[in-house]
Amino acid sequence: MKSIRALVSVVVLACAVSAVAQVPFSATDIARLRYVTSAEISPNGEYIAYLLSAPRRPFVDDNGPSWVELHVVDMKGFSRPYVTGEVSVSSIAWKPDNSGISFLQKREGDEHRSLYVIPLAGGEAQKVLEHDTDIADYSWSPDGKKVAFTATDKPPADEKELKDQGFNQEVYEEDLEMAHVWVAEPRKPDRWDDSDAPKPERFEVKGHASGVQYSPTGEHLAVSVAPTPLIDDAYMKRKLHVIKASDGSKVGLIENPGKLGEYRWSPDGEHLALLAAEHINDPNAGRLMVAPYTGGKPQDLLPELNDGDATALAWHNSDLILYLADKGVTSGLGVVSREGEPVQMLVPFGKHAFSSMSVSKDGNRAAIVAHSPTHPLEVFTMERGDSEPRRLTTSNPWLNAVDLAPQEVVTYEARDGQKIEGLLIHPLNKEEGKRYPLVLVVHGGPEAHFQNGWITRYAEPGQLLAANGFAVFYPNYRGSTGRGVQFSMKGQSDYGGKEFDDLIDAIDYLDEEGLIDKDKVGVTGGSYGGFASAWCATKHTDRFAASVMFVGISDMVSKFGTTDIPNEMFLVHARKMPWDDWEFFKERSPITYAEQARTPILILHGKEDPRVHPSQSMELYRYLKTLGNVPVRLVFYPGEGHGNRKAAARMDYSMRLLRWMEHYLKGPGGDPPPPDLDYASVKPKDDKTDEEKEDADKKSHDSKSDESDAS
């Protein structure tokens, strides 16, 4: 009898789980996705501190960007909230003695972003360092007695008074505030009001200091420096300087030739490993290099990685370096010697999608941030001798009750024989033999690529589209990263050329496979993907029935004159200046083909975008609207820049994109849908429902989170 009851219970439970699993992915699901943004393992390897992006709830919370919380997880997967609620924590690090976690935050009563420490044992976080301006980056000395940090000087005393009197003029690209390197003693809580505490010492570094790291010996500081704070210089001209920690005197200069990524000291303090570009025209800092701290040209340790890119690094010991790398859409974890001799692939390519890595002081245990097609970024760990990383956190347990559409890697051949990879999300509950409308999702950059992980975001809502009957394809067209330097340069000097022919060839491939209706194809993307969306809606208008363009480019001539990255455009994209070939820039501008455009296009843009000026969207809108040959709509988001950060703007974007695609790929077409959205369809009936969802998420950590520090 007990066996029969047990069997009945199992069947009932299975049916219940099956029923719950039928819930499709929705716009409100995108709005509540949580994901890990960074993770740092403790020096002794016993705990991992991580930052969790927790979005605000539209219609419930005050509008704004996602909150960023501090949590700590142990090696058994038990996670505790430390600083949570309505907080924005950044730049986490462990104290050298494992006793606490430091972070940057501007708290109530703070005039500027300051350095705080919260004990591992719990309790209130204490401020240990403040400055006359925001602290931008910092690093503990090995003994924990000093902190090096970067910050600007205190503004002149009369500056605020003059601004209040109306003298608030801006001298464009000249009113620049250089950040310097400072060294200070962190204060103890019981002497915070001690006016006799030593003042920070400022070190002169020629240029703008954006990052700083103490050497493990405490003798030196590695400082990333650009000529100015301008973003163009940060992209293309940052170099790694080494100075003495005692007086700031110059020791060496690492002569990386182009873009600079992360960097790390060797445990003995003799070398620096860094991610950098191969040369000035390499669009990505994807080469793993090493140089002595005294300076010079760094050595490429992985020249054989010509079909992939290094993405993260950490020293195992003073002779061996651990690294993460991408090959195509998957990641691997390897070890290489300081001399450049490959040692071993600890995790081979082909299965995982890694984002970042942190390693314990003895090099035997790592924290890895990774994702998969079924979950966003989470914390994983891996010990010496393990063959696979082990997942520790589950930030979105409710995803277990969502019926996700299957995702697969697709490789096809472009018209010139080039192999192109991409990711296909199939329509949910796909019927064999049926053809579906297709949406191409084009990434920006173009120095970027999609990994075979979680690829659904507010502006790239793959699972949302699939749940509503669309096939969704994310192509890593030529010019993408993840396949080595040469592949990432294949789109240079050819705006909109072969790189976007790859998009057309993807449509033909999926049509030949019998999956899609080639007459019902849409395209969307942001930034360079927005350029692709405009290009496809004008130059290739005969192939697309709908387009959604986000912070995109329409006029290459005026884009150069209004962007904050003209040198990057020249060095790693166009490879020529507009005055070198006016006709080329005109020919590769979507507005040139406005007269032939017949693709309905929805244009969306952050009103404060410094990268791609909002006038790029205005130009295309005005041309198409005046011509009157095609439905066009322009939506500006006040207060948003090169991408939406606030909860309401993100939800509005996702809803508009879905409705535009449904209207023109599945619906009646013709005139655009009404300009207003039906927010009532996504607005929670009452706050209690959302609070219950929040409680469920928090209980997944086996603890209760509130708006205060851990206790």
C-alpha positions as CSV (number, residue, x, y, z in Angstrom):
1,M,0.0,0.0,0.0
2,K,2.9,2.3,0.9
3,S,4.4,1.6,-2.5
4,I,1.2,2.5,-4.3
5,R,0.9,5.8,-2.4
6,A,4.5,6.6,-3.1
7,L,4.0,5.9,-6.8
8,V,0.8,8.1,-6.8
9,S,2.8,10.9,-5.1
10,V,5.6,10.7,-7.6
11,V,3.1,10.9,-10.5
12,V,1.2,13.8,-9.0
13,L,4.4,15.6,-8.3
14,A,5.7,15.0,-11.8
15,C,2.4,16.3,-13.3
16,A,2.6,19.4,-11.1
17,V,6.2,20.1,-12.1
18,S,5.3,19.5,-15.8
19,A,2.3,21.9,-15.4
20,V,4.5,24.6,-13.8
21,A,7.1,24.3,-16.5
22,Q,4.6,25.4,-19.1
23,V,4.8,29.0,-18.2
24,P,6.3,30.9,-21.1
25,F,8.9,33.6,-20.8
26,S,7.4,37.1,-20.6
27,A,8.4,40.8,-20.7
28,T,8.0,41.0,-16.9
29,D,10.5,38.1,-16.6
30,I,13.2,40.1,-18.5
31,A,12.5,43.0,-16.0
32,R,13.3,40.8,-12.9
33,L,16.4,38.9,-14.1
34,R,19.2,39.0,-11.6
35,Y,22.7,38.3,-12.5
36,V,26.2,38.3,-11.0
37,T,28.4,41.1,-12.2
38,S,31.7,40.2,-10.5
39,A,33.2,37.7,-8.0
40,E,36.3,37.8,-5.8
41,I,37.6,34.7,-4.0
42,S,39.1,35.3,-0.5
43,P,42.9,34.9,-0.2
44,N,42.5,31.7,1.7
45,G,40.0,30.3,-0.9
46,E,37.2,29.6,1.6
47,Y,34.7,32.3,0.5
48,I,33.6,34.2,-2.6
49,A,32.3,37.7,-2.4
50,Y,30.1,38.7,-5.4
51,L,28.1,41.5,-6.7
52,L,24.5,40.8,-7.7
53,S,22.6,43.1,-10.0
54,A,19.0,43.3,-8.7
55,P,16.7,45.3,-11.0
56,R,14.1,47.7,-9.7
57,R,10.5,46.6,-10.1
58,P,8.7,48.8,-12.7
59,F,5.5,50.4,-11.3
60,V,6.5,49.4,-7.7
61,D,10.0,50.9,-7.0
62,D,11.2,54.3,-7.8
63,N,12.5,54.3,-11.3
64,G,16.3,54.0,-11.8
65,P,19.1,51.6,-12.7
66,S,19.4,48.2,-11.0
67,W,20.6,48.0,-7.5
68,V,23.9,46.3,-7.0
69,E,24.2,44.1,-3.8
70,L,27.1,42.4,-2.0
71,H,26.7,38.7,-1.1
72,V,29.1,36.1,0.1
73,V,29.0,32.4,-0.8
74,D,31.0,29.5,0.8
75,M,32.2,26.5,-1.0
76,K,29.1,24.5,-0.1
77,G,26.9,27.0,-1.9
78,F,25.5,28.7,1.2
79,S,25.1,32.3,0.2
80,R,24.5,35.2,2.7
81,P,23.5,38.8,1.8
82,Y,25.9,41.3,3.3
83,V,24.9,44.7,1.8
84,T,21.5,44.6,0.1
85,G,18.3,46.5,-0.6
86,E,18.4,49.9,-2.2
87,V,22.2,50.0,-2.6
88,S,24.8,50.5,-5.3
89,V,28.0,48.7,-4.3
90,S,31.1,48.5,-6.6
91,S,34.7,47.4,-6.7
92,I,34.8,44.6,-4.2
93,A,38.0,43.3,-2.8
94,W,39.1,41.2,0.2
95,K,41.3,42.6,3.0
96,P,44.6,40.8,2.8
97,D,44.0,39.0,6.1
98,N,40.7,37.5,5.0
99,S,38.8,39.4,7.8
100,G,36.5,41.5,5.6
101,I,35.3,42.7,2.2
102,S,36.0,46.2,1.0
103,F,33.8,48.1,-1.5
104,L,33.1,51.5,-2.8
105,Q,29.8,53.2,-2.1
106,K,28.2,56.6,-1.6
107,R,26.0,56.2,1.5
108,E,23.6,58.6,3.1
109,G,25.6,61.5,4.5
110,D,28.5,60.9,2.2
111,E,29.5,63.7,-0.1
112,H,31.5,61.4,-2.3
113,R,32.0,57.7,-3.1
114,S,34.1,56.3,-0.2
115,L,35.8,53.0,0.8
116,Y,33.9,50.8,3.2
117,V,34.8,47.5,4.9
118,I,32.3,44.9,6.2
119,P,33.6,42.1,8.4
120,L,33.3,38.6,7.2
121,A,31.7,37.7,10.5
122,G,28.9,40.2,9.7
123,G,27.8,43.5,11.2
124,E,27.7,47.0,10.0
125,A,30.0,48.2,7.2
126,Q,32.5,50.9,8.4
127,K,33.9,53.7,6.3
128,V,37.7,53.5,6.3
129,L,38.6,56.1,3.7
130,E,37.0,59.1,2.1
131,H,38.4,61.8,-0.2
132,D,37.5,65.3,-1.4
133,T,36.2,63.6,-4.6
134,D,34.9,60.2,-5.6
135,I,37.3,57.3,-5.2
136,A,37.4,55.6,-8.6
137,D,39.6,52.6,-8.0
138,Y,41.8,51.3,-5.1
139,S,44.2,48.6,-4.0
140,W,45.2,47.3,-0.5
141,S,48.9,47.1,0.3
142,P,49.9,43.4,1.1
143,D,50.0,44.1,4.9
144,G,46.6,45.9,4.8
145,K,48.1,49.1,6.3
146,K,47.8,51.3,3.3
147,V,45.4,51.9,0.4
148,A,46.4,53.2,-3.0
149,F,43.5,54.8,-4.9
150,T,42.7,57.0,-7.9
151,A,40.7,60.2,-7.6
152,T,40.7,63.8,-9.0
153,D,41.7,66.9,-7.1
154,K,39.3,68.9,-5.0
155,P,37.5,71.5,-7.2
156,P,38.4,75.2,-6.6
157,A,36.4,76.7,-3.7
158,D,34.7,79.3,-5.8
159,E,33.6,76.8,-8.6
160,K,30.2,75.9,-7.0
161,E,29.5,79.5,-6.2
162,L,30.1,80.6,-9.7
163,K,27.9,77.8,-11.1
164,D,25.1,78.8,-8.8
165,Q,25.4,82.3,-10.2
166,G,24.9,81.0,-13.7
167,F,28.5,80.7,-14.9
168,N,28.0,77.0,-15.8
169,Q,29.5,77.1,-19.3
170,E,31.3,74.0,-20.6
171,V,34.5,74.3,-22.6
172,Y,34.2,71.2,-24.7
173,E,36.9,68.5,-24.2
174,E,39.0,71.1,-22.3
175,D,37.3,71.2,-18.9
176,L,39.0,67.9,-18.0
177,E,39.6,66.7,-14.5
178,M,42.7,64.4,-14.3
179,A,42.7,61.5,-11.8
180,H,45.8,61.0,-9.8
181,V,47.3,58.2,-7.6
182,W,47.0,58.7,-3.9
183,V,48.2,56.6,-1.0
184,A,46.6,56.8,2.4
185,E,46.3,54.9,5.7
186,P,42.8,53.5,6.1
187,R,41.2,54.8,9.3
188,K,39.8,52.7,12.1
189,P,36.2,53.4,13.1
190,D,37.2,54.6,16.5
191,R,39.4,57.3,15.1
192,W,37.2,58.4,12.2
193,D,36.8,61.9,13.6
194,D,40.5,62.2,14.4
195,S,41.6,65.4,12.6
196,D,45.2,64.5,13.1
197,A,45.0,61.4,10.9
198,P,47.6,61.4,8.1
199,K,46.5,63.1,4.9
200,P,46.6,61.1,1.7
201,E,49.8,61.5,-0.3
202,R,49.4,62.4,-4.0
203,F,51.7,61.0,-6.6
204,E,52.2,62.8,-9.9
205,V,51.6,60.5,-12.9
206,K,51.6,62.2,-16.3
207,G,48.1,61.8,-17.6
208,H,44.8,60.4,-16.3
209,A,45.1,57.4,-13.9
210,S,42.2,55.0,-14.2
211,G,43.4,52.0,-12.2
212,V,46.0,51.0,-9.6
213,Q,47.4,47.8,-8.1
214,Y,49.9,47.2,-5.3
215,S,52.6,44.7,-6.0
216,P,52.6,41.6,-3.7
217,T,55.9,42.9,-2.2
218,G,54.4,46.3,-1.4
219,E,57.3,48.1,-3.2
220,H,55.6,49.1,-6.4
221,L,52.3,50.3,-7.9
222,A,51.0,49.4,-11.4
223,V,48.9,52.2,-12.8
224,S,46.9,52.3,-16.0
225,V,47.3,55.8,-17.5
226,A,45.7,57.5,-20.5
227,P,46.7,61.0,-21.8
228,T,43.4,62.5,-20.8
229,P,40.0,61.3,-19.3
230,L,38.4,61.3,-22.7
231,I,36.9,57.9,-23.6
232,D,38.8,57.8,-26.9
233,D,42.1,58.0,-25.1
234,A,40.9,55.4,-22.5
235,Y,40.1,53.0,-25.4
236,M,43.2,53.6,-27.6
237,K,46.0,55.1,-25.6
238,R,46.1,53.6,-22.1
239,K,49.5,52.3,-21.0
240,L,50.7,50.5,-17.9
241,H,53.1,52.5,-15.7
242,V,55.0,51.2,-12.7
243,I,56.0,53.6,-9.9
244,K,57.5,53.2,-6.4
245,A,54.8,52.9,-3.7
246,S,57.0,54.9,-1.3
247,D,57.3,58.1,-3.3
248,G,55.6,57.7,-6.8
249,S,58.9,57.9,-8.7
250,K,58.9,56.2,-12.1
251,V,60.2,52.6,-12.4
252,G,59.0,51.4,-15.8
253,L,56.5,51.6,-18.7
254,I,54.8,48.6,-20.3
255,E,54.7,49.5,-24.0
256,N,51.5,47.7,-25.0
257,P,50.8,48.9,-28.6
258,G,47.0,49.4,-28.5
259,K,44.0,48.6,-26.3
260,L,44.6,47.6,-22.7
261,G,42.5,45.2,-20.7
262,E,43.0,43.8,-17.2
263,Y,46.4,43.3,-15.6
264,R,47.8,41.3,-12.6
265,W,51.1,41.2,-10.7
266,S,53.0,37.9,-10.4
267,P,53.2,36.7,-6.8
268,D,56.9,37.5,-6.6
269,G,56.3,41.1,-7.8
270,E,58.7,40.6,-10.7
271,H,56.3,40.6,-13.7
272,L,53.0,41.9,-14.9
273,A,50.6,39.8,-17.0
274,L,48.1,41.8,-19.0
275,L,45.4,41.5,-21.7
276,A,46.2,43.8,-24.6
277,A,45.7,44.3,-28.3
278,E,48.3,42.8,-30.7
279,H,48.8,46.1,-32.4
280,I,47.2,49.5,-32.7
281,N,44.6,48.3,-35.3
282,D,43.6,45.3,-33.3
283,P,40.0,46.1,-32.1
284,N,40.2,43.9,-29.0
285,A,42.5,43.6,-26.0
286,G,42.5,39.8,-26.4
287,R,46.2,38.8,-26.3
288,L,47.7,37.4,-23.1
289,M,51.0,39.1,-22.5
290,V,53.7,39.4,-19.9
291,A,56.4,41.9,-19.2
292,P,58.9,42.6,-16.4
293,Y,57.9,45.3,-14.0
294,T,60.8,47.4,-15.2
295,G,58.9,47.9,-18.5
296,G,59.4,47.3,-22.2
297,K,57.5,45.5,-24.9
298,P,55.3,42.7,-23.5
299,Q,55.6,39.2,-24.9
300,D,52.5,37.4,-26.4
301,L,52.3,34.2,-24.5
302,L,49.7,32.5,-26.7
303,P,50.5,33.3,-30.3
304,E,48.9,29.9,-31.2
305,L,45.6,31.3,-30.0
306,N,45.0,32.7,-33.5
307,D,41.4,31.5,-33.6
308,G,40.4,32.8,-30.2
309,D,40.8,35.6,-27.6
310,A,41.9,35.6,-24.0
311,T,39.3,37.1,-21.7
312,A,40.7,36.9,-18.2
313,L,43.9,36.0,-16.3
314,A,45.2,35.1,-12.9
315,W,48.6,33.9,-11.6
316,H,48.8,30.3,-10.3
317,N,52.3,30.9,-9.1
318,S,55.2,33.1,-10.2
319,D,55.9,30.8,-13.1
320,L,52.4,29.8,-14.3
321,I,49.4,31.9,-15.5
322,L,45.8,30.7,-15.6
323,Y,43.6,32.2,-18.3
324,L,40.1,32.2,-19.7
325,A,39.7,32.3,-23.5
326,D,36.9,32.2,-26.0
327,K,36.9,30.2,-29.2
328,G,33.8,31.0,-31.2
329,V,30.8,30.8,-28.9
330,T,32.4,28.8,-26.1
331,S,35.1,29.3,-23.4
332,G,38.0,27.3,-22.0
333,L,40.3,27.5,-19.0
334,G,44.0,27.0,-19.6
335,V,47.5,27.3,-18.1
336,V,50.6,28.8,-19.7
337,S,54.1,29.3,-18.4
338,R,55.5,32.8,-18.0
339,E,57.9,32.0,-20.9
340,G,54.9,31.2,-23.2
341,E,55.0,27.4,-23.1
342,P,51.4,25.9,-23.1
343,V,51.0,23.7,-20.1
344,Q,47.4,22.4,-20.1
345,M,43.8,23.1,-21.0
346,L,42.1,22.5,-17.6
347,V,38.6,23.0,-19.1
348,P,38.5,22.5,-22.9
349,F,36.5,24.6,-25.3
350,G,33.1,23.5,-26.5
351,K,30.8,23.5,-23.5
352,H,31.1,26.5,-21.2
353,A,30.6,30.3,-21.4
354,F,32.9,32.1,-18.9
355,S,32.9,35.8,-18.1
356,S,35.6,36.4,-15.4
357,M,37.9,34.7,-12.9
358,S,39.5,35.2,-9.5
359,V,42.1,32.9,-7.9
360,S,43.0,32.3,-4.2
361,K,46.4,33.3,-2.9
362,D,47.8,29.8,-3.3
363,G,46.5,29.5,-6.8
364,N,44.6,26.2,-6.0
365,R,41.0,27.4,-6.1
366,A,39.2,29.8,-8.4
367,A,35.9,31.7,-8.6
368,I,34.5,31.9,-12.1
369,V,31.5,33.8,-13.3
370,A,29.7,31.9,-16.0
371,H,26.3,31.5,-17.7
372,S,24.5,29.0,-19.9
373,P,21.5,28.9,-22.2
374,T,19.3,28.2,-19.2
375,H,20.5,30.8,-16.7
376,P,22.2,34.2,-16.5
377,L,25.6,34.9,-14.9
378,E,26.2,33.0,-11.7
379,V,29.2,32.1,-9.4
380,F,31.0,28.9,-10.0
381,T,34.1,27.5,-8.3
382,M,36.9,25.1,-9.4
383,E,39.7,23.5,-7.4
384,R,43.0,22.1,-8.5
385,G,42.3,18.6,-9.9
386,D,38.7,19.3,-10.9
387,S,37.7,18.7,-14.5
388,E,34.6,21.0,-14.4
389,P,33.6,24.1,-12.6
390,R,30.9,23.7,-9.9
391,R,27.9,26.1,-9.7
392,L,27.4,27.7,-6.3
393,T,24.6,30.3,-6.7
394,T,21.1,30.4,-8.1
395,S,19.9,34.0,-8.4
396,N,16.8,33.3,-10.4
397,P,15.2,30.1,-9.0
398,W,11.9,31.0,-10.7
399,L,13.4,30.2,-14.1
400,N,12.9,26.5,-13.2
401,A,9.2,27.1,-13.7
402,V,9.7,28.8,-17.1
403,D,9.5,26.9,-20.4
404,L,12.6,28.1,-22.2
405,A,12.9,27.6,-25.9
406,P,15.9,25.5,-27.1
407,Q,19.1,27.2,-28.2
408,E,21.7,25.7,-30.5
409,V,25.0,26.7,-32.2
410,V,24.7,27.1,-35.9
411,T,27.5,27.3,-38.4
412,Y,26.9,28.3,-42.0
413,E,29.0,29.3,-45.0
414,A,28.9,32.9,-46.3
415,R,28.8,33.6,-50.1
416,D,32.6,33.9,-50.2
417,G,33.2,30.7,-48.3
418,Q,33.8,32.2,-44.9
419,K,32.5,30.1,-42.0
420,I,30.2,32.1,-39.7
421,E,28.9,31.0,-36.3
422,G,25.7,32.1,-34.6
423,L,23.2,31.1,-32.0
424,L,19.6,30.1,-32.9
425,I,16.8,30.1,-30.4
426,H,14.0,28.0,-31.8
427,P,10.4,29.0,-31.6
428,L,8.9,27.7,-28.4
429,N,6.9,24.4,-29.0
430,K,8.1,24.4,-32.7
431,E,6.0,22.3,-35.1
432,E,7.9,20.3,-37.6
433,G,7.4,21.4,-41.2
434,K,6.1,24.8,-40.2
435,R,7.9,28.0,-41.2
436,Y,8.3,30.8,-38.7
437,P,9.0,34.6,-38.8
438,L,12.6,35.3,-38.0
439,V,14.3,38.1,-36.0
440,L,18.0,38.7,-36.5
441,V,19.7,40.1,-33.4
442,V,22.9,41.9,-34.3
443,H,25.5,42.7,-31.6
444,G,27.3,46.0,-31.3
445,G,31.0,46.8,-31.4
446,P,31.5,45.2,-33.9
447,E,34.3,44.1,-31.5
448,A,32.0,41.8,-29.5
449,H,30.4,38.4,-29.8
450,F,27.7,36.2,-28.5
451,Q,28.6,33.3,-26.3
452,N,26.5,30.1,-26.1
453,G,25.1,31.2,-22.7
454,W,22.2,33.4,-21.6
455,I,21.6,35.8,-24.4
456,T,18.2,37.3,-23.5
457,R,18.3,40.9,-22.4
458,Y,16.0,43.8,-22.5
459,A,17.3,44.9,-25.9
460,E,18.0,41.4,-27.2
461,P,14.9,39.6,-26.0
462,G,15.5,36.2,-27.6
463,Q,13.4,34.0,-25.2
464,L,10.6,36.6,-25.2
465,L,10.4,36.5,-29.0
466,A,10.7,32.7,-29.1
467,A,7.8,32.4,-26.6
468,N,5.7,34.5,-29.0
469,G,6.4,32.3,-32.0
470,F,9.6,33.7,-33.6
471,A,12.8,32.1,-34.6
472,V,15.6,34.3,-33.3
473,F,19.2,34.2,-34.7
474,Y,22.2,35.9,-33.1
475,P,25.0,35.9,-35.8
476,N,28.7,36.5,-34.9
477,Y,29.4,38.1,-38.3
478,R,32.9,38.8,-39.5
479,G,34.5,41.5,-37.4
480,S,33.3,39.8,-34.2
481,T,35.7,38.9,-31.4
482,G,36.2,35.4,-30.1
483,R,37.9,34.1,-33.3
484,G,41.3,35.8,-33.2
485,V,42.8,39.0,-34.4
486,Q,42.5,38.4,-38.1
487,F,38.8,37.5,-38.0
488,S,38.0,40.6,-35.9
489,M,39.7,42.8,-38.5
490,K,37.7,41.4,-41.5
491,G,35.1,44.1,-41.3
492,Q,37.6,47.0,-41.3
493,S,37.6,49.5,-44.2
494,D,34.2,47.9,-45.2
495,Y,31.4,49.5,-43.3
496,G,28.2,47.6,-44.1
497,G,29.9,45.4,-46.7
498,K,30.8,41.7,-46.2
499,E,30.0,42.0,-42.5
500,F,26.4,42.6,-43.2
501,D,26.3,40.4,-46.2
502,D,26.8,37.7,-43.6
503,L,23.4,38.6,-42.2
504,I,21.7,38.1,-45.5
505,D,23.5,34.8,-46.0
506,A,22.2,33.7,-42.5
507,I,18.6,34.3,-43.7
508,D,19.2,32.2,-46.9
509,Y,20.7,29.4,-44.8
510,L,17.8,29.3,-42.4
511,D,15.4,29.4,-45.3
512,E,17.1,26.5,-47.0
513,E,16.9,24.6,-43.7
514,G,13.1,25.0,-43.8
515,L,12.8,26.9,-40.6
516,I,11.8,30.4,-41.5
517,D,9.5,32.3,-43.8
518,K,11.9,34.5,-45.8
519,D,9.3,37.1,-46.4
520,K,8.8,37.7,-42.7
521,V,12.2,38.6,-41.5
522,G,13.0,41.4,-38.9
523,V,16.3,42.8,-37.7
524,T,17.3,44.6,-34.5
525,G,20.4,45.6,-32.6
526,G,22.0,48.4,-30.7
527,S,25.0,50.7,-31.5
528,Y,26.8,48.9,-34.4
529,G,23.9,46.5,-34.3
530,G,21.7,49.6,-34.7
531,F,23.7,50.6,-37.7
532,A,23.0,47.1,-39.1
533,S,19.3,47.5,-38.4
534,A,19.3,50.8,-40.3
535,W,21.4,49.4,-43.2
536,C,19.2,46.4,-43.6
537,A,16.1,48.6,-43.6
538,T,17.4,50.8,-46.3
539,K,20.2,49.2,-48.4
540,H,18.7,45.7,-48.1
541,T,15.1,46.8,-47.7
542,D,13.8,44.0,-50.1
543,R,15.0,41.4,-47.6
544,F,13.4,42.8,-44.4
545,A,9.8,43.3,-43.3
546,A,10.6,45.0,-40.0
547,S,13.5,46.7,-38.2
548,V,14.1,48.0,-34.7
549,M,17.1,50.3,-34.5
550,F,18.6,51.2,-31.2
551,V,21.3,53.9,-30.6
552,G,22.3,53.3,-34.2
553,I,24.2,55.0,-36.9
554,S,22.6,56.5,-40.0
555,D,25.2,58.9,-41.4
556,M,28.9,58.0,-41.2
557,V,30.0,61.6,-42.0
558,S,28.1,63.3,-39.2
559,K,28.7,60.4,-36.9
560,F,32.4,61.0,-37.0
561,G,31.8,64.7,-36.2
562,T,29.5,64.0,-33.2
563,T,31.0,60.9,-31.5
564,D,33.3,60.7,-28.5
565,I,35.5,58.0,-30.2
566,P,36.7,59.4,-33.5
567,N,40.2,57.9,-33.1
568,E,38.8,54.4,-32.4
569,M,36.6,54.8,-35.5
570,F,39.6,55.5,-37.5
571,L,42.1,53.0,-36.1
572,V,40.0,49.9,-35.7
573,H,36.9,50.5,-37.9
574,A,37.1,52.7,-41.0
575,R,40.9,52.9,-41.2
576,K,40.5,56.2,-43.0
577,M,39.3,59.6,-42.2
578,P,36.1,61.1,-43.8
579,W,38.3,63.7,-45.7
580,D,40.3,60.8,-47.1
581,D,37.3,59.4,-49.0
582,W,34.1,61.4,-48.6
583,E,32.3,59.2,-51.2
584,F,33.0,56.0,-49.2
585,F,31.5,57.4,-46.0
586,K,28.5,58.6,-47.9
587,E,28.1,55.3,-49.7
588,R,28.2,53.4,-46.4
589,S,25.5,55.6,-44.7
590,P,21.9,54.2,-44.5
591,I,20.4,57.7,-45.2
592,T,21.9,57.4,-48.7
593,Y,19.3,54.7,-49.4
594,A,16.4,56.4,-47.7
595,E,14.5,56.9,-50.9
596,Q,14.3,53.1,-51.7
597,A,13.5,52.1,-48.1
598,R,10.3,50.1,-47.7
599,T,11.0,48.4,-44.4
600,P,8.9,49.7,-41.4
601,I,11.4,50.9,-38.8
602,L,11.1,51.7,-35.2
603,I,14.0,53.9,-34.0
604,L,14.9,54.2,-30.3
605,H,17.6,56.3,-28.7
606,G,18.9,57.6,-25.3
607,K,18.6,61.3,-25.4
608,E,21.9,61.8,-23.6
609,D,24.0,59.4,-25.8
610,P,27.6,60.6,-26.1
611,R,28.8,57.7,-28.3
612,V,26.3,57.7,-31.1
613,H,24.7,61.1,-31.0
614,P,20.8,61.1,-30.9
615,S,20.9,63.2,-34.1
616,Q,21.8,59.9,-35.9
617,S,18.3,58.7,-35.2
618,M,16.8,62.0,-35.9
619,E,18.4,62.2,-39.3
620,L,17.1,58.8,-40.5
621,Y,13.7,59.5,-39.0
622,R,13.4,62.9,-40.7
623,Y,14.5,61.6,-44.1
624,L,12.0,58.7,-44.0
625,K,9.2,60.7,-42.5
626,T,9.5,63.4,-45.1
627,L,9.7,60.9,-48.0
628,G,6.6,59.2,-46.6
629,N,7.2,55.9,-48.3
630,V,7.5,53.7,-45.2
631,P,6.1,53.5,-41.6
632,V,8.7,55.1,-39.2
633,R,8.6,56.0,-35.5
634,L,11.2,57.7,-33.3
635,V,11.3,57.2,-29.5
636,F,13.7,59.1,-27.3
637,Y,14.5,58.1,-23.7
638,P,15.3,61.1,-21.6
639,G,18.1,60.6,-19.1
640,E,19.4,57.6,-21.0
641,G,22.7,57.3,-22.8
642,H,24.2,54.7,-25.1
643,G,21.8,52.0,-23.8
644,N,19.0,52.1,-21.3
645,R,19.9,51.8,-17.6
646,K,16.6,52.5,-15.9
647,A,13.9,49.9,-15.2
648,A,11.0,51.7,-16.9
649,A,13.0,52.6,-20.1
650,R,14.1,48.9,-20.3
651,M,10.6,47.5,-20.0
652,D,9.2,50.1,-22.4
653,Y,11.9,49.1,-24.9
654,S,11.3,45.3,-24.7
655,M,7.5,45.9,-25.1
656,R,7.9,48.2,-28.1
657,L,10.3,45.8,-29.8
658,L,8.0,42.8,-29.4
659,R,4.9,44.7,-30.5
660,W,6.6,46.1,-33.6
661,M,7.8,42.7,-34.7
662,E,4.4,41.1,-34.1
663,H,2.6,43.9,-36.0
664,Y,4.8,43.6,-39.1
665,L,5.9,40.0,-39.1
666,K,2.7,38.3,-37.8
667,G,0.0,40.9,-37.7
668,P,-1.8,43.2,-40.2
669,G,1.2,45.5,-41.0
670,G,0.3,48.8,-42.7
671,D,0.2,51.8,-40.4
672,P,2.3,51.6,-37.2
673,P,0.6,50.4,-34.0
674,P,-0.6,53.1,-31.6
675,P,2.2,55.1,-30.0
676,D,1.1,54.3,-26.5
677,L,1.7,51.0,-24.8
678,D,-0.7,48.9,-22.8
679,Y,1.3,49.1,-19.5
680,A,-1.7,47.6,-17.6
681,S,-0.9,44.2,-19.2
682,V,2.5,44.1,-17.3
683,K,1.6,46.1,-14.2
684,P,1.4,44.0,-11.1
685,K,-2.1,43.8,-9.6
686,D,-0.7,44.6,-6.2
687,D,2.7,45.0,-4.5
688,K,2.2,41.8,-2.5
689,T,2.6,39.6,-5.6
690,D,6.0,41.1,-6.4
691,E,7.1,41.0,-2.8
692,E,6.3,37.3,-2.7
693,K,8.4,36.8,-5.8
694,E,11.2,38.8,-4.1
695,D,11.0,36.7,-1.0
696,A,11.2,33.5,-3.1
697,D,14.3,34.8,-4.7
698,K,15.9,35.7,-1.4
699,K,15.0,32.4,0.2
700,S,17.0,30.7,-2.5
701,H,20.1,32.0,-0.7
702,D,18.9,30.3,2.5
703,S,18.8,33.6,4.2
704,K,16.7,36.8,4.5
705,S,17.9,40.0,2.9
706,D,17.0,43.5,4.0
707,E,18.2,47.0,3.3
708,S,20.9,47.0,6.0
709,D,24.2,45.3,6.2
710,A,24.7,41.7,7.3
711,S,24.3,41.0,11.0
